[in-house]
Structures are given as C-alpha cells and as structure tokens.
Amino acid sequence: MNALSGEGPKQPKEPEIVLVSLENANYYLLKGDDHLSQMLLADGKFPTPILCMNFNSLFDAKRALGDRFKPGACWAVNPKIVKRLRDTNCLIETDA
C-alpha cells in the first residue's frame, strides 16, 4: 500500500472539550459548549479527557489560536472547577 491509500497511523482525535488557560489563572471554554453544564456539576457526565492549553498571556494565545480564540465570546470557567477536573484526572494539560 502506498501513503495515499489512507492507511497508516491514525492521528489522535482532539478531545470534545477544550479549555484555554491564561497565566494559570483565567480559564475559558474553547470547545465543548454542549457539555458545559454537565462539566460544572460535581457528578456530571461529560466526555473525558478534557484538554487544557496553558498560555502565558493573551498575546500568546491569540498568536497560536488566531481568530479561533476570542475570550469575550467564550464561557469563563471557575478555577475551582478546573482544580476539581485536575484532581479527578479528567484534565490533560499542555503548555502551548
């Protein structure tokens, strides 16, 4: 088979819920609005893992994500919710 046949290693699928962290203090829901209410509940049912991309500044986030990231258009997520997600191993964090 050649490389154009469509076979080969599969790319990892992006999680259904993606958060953006600015300065490890402010968190925004970039993707997964349909799951927000369940994610906020302590016993909610939502797809895991949740990806959290950490940026040092808004400038860095805008440079990496472009027009895809508009903090004013995103739901803000309370840091205590993010801590709970982290403590229950639902969160994959990456420094972007």
N, C-alpha and C positions, 0 to 999 in steps of 0.2 A: 504494500500500500504506500502511496505517496503522501506527502504532507498536506495535499489539498483534499484528501478523501474525507476529512473531518474527524479522523480518528487520531488519538494521541491523548496526552494528559489533559484532563479537564481543568479549567480554571476554577478556583474557589469562588463560590457564589457569595455575593455581598449579603450580609445579614439584612433581614427585613426591617430592623430598627437601627438607626444610626444617629448617634449624638455627636455634637461638636463641643469641645471644652475650650474655653478661652482662659488662659492663665490659671488653669485648675481651680477656677472659682465660679465661672458662669457656664452653664450648660444649656444647649439648645438642641431641639429635636430636628434633625435634618431630614430624616426619612422615617416613616412608620406612624404617621398621624392616626391611622386606623387602630393602632394598638395602644395609644396614649393612655386612655382611661384604665385599661387593664394593667398597664405597666405601673401606674401610680398606686394601685391597690397592693397592700401587703401580700394578699393571697390571690392576686390576679393571674390569669392565664394569658401568656404572650409568647411569641417566638423568641427563642434564645439561640445563640448568644446575641447580645447587643454590642455593636461596635461603637466605641468612643474614641474619636480622633482628637488628640490633645494638641492645641496650638498655643504658642507663647503670646500671640497678640491677634487682634482682629485683622491687622495687615497681613500676617502670615496666613490666616485662614482664607482671606479673600484672594490672596495670591495663589494658593493651592486649589481652592474650590471654585474660584471665579464667581460668576453670576448665580451659581447653584446655591451659594450661601448668602442669605440676607437675614441677619439676626432679627430685624424688626418684623419679618414675616414668619419667623419660626416660633414654636412654643418654647418658652423657657422651662427648664426642669430644675426643681429644687435640689441643691447639693445633697440634702439628706436622702432624697430618693436615689441619687447616684451612689451614695455610700451604701445604701441597702442593696442595690444591684451588685455592687462590687463585693460586699460581704457575703452574698449568696452565690457568688461565682457565675453571675449572669452576664458579666461585662468583660469584653475584650478591649483592652486599652492599647493605643498605639500613639507614639509621638510622631506627629507629622511635620 
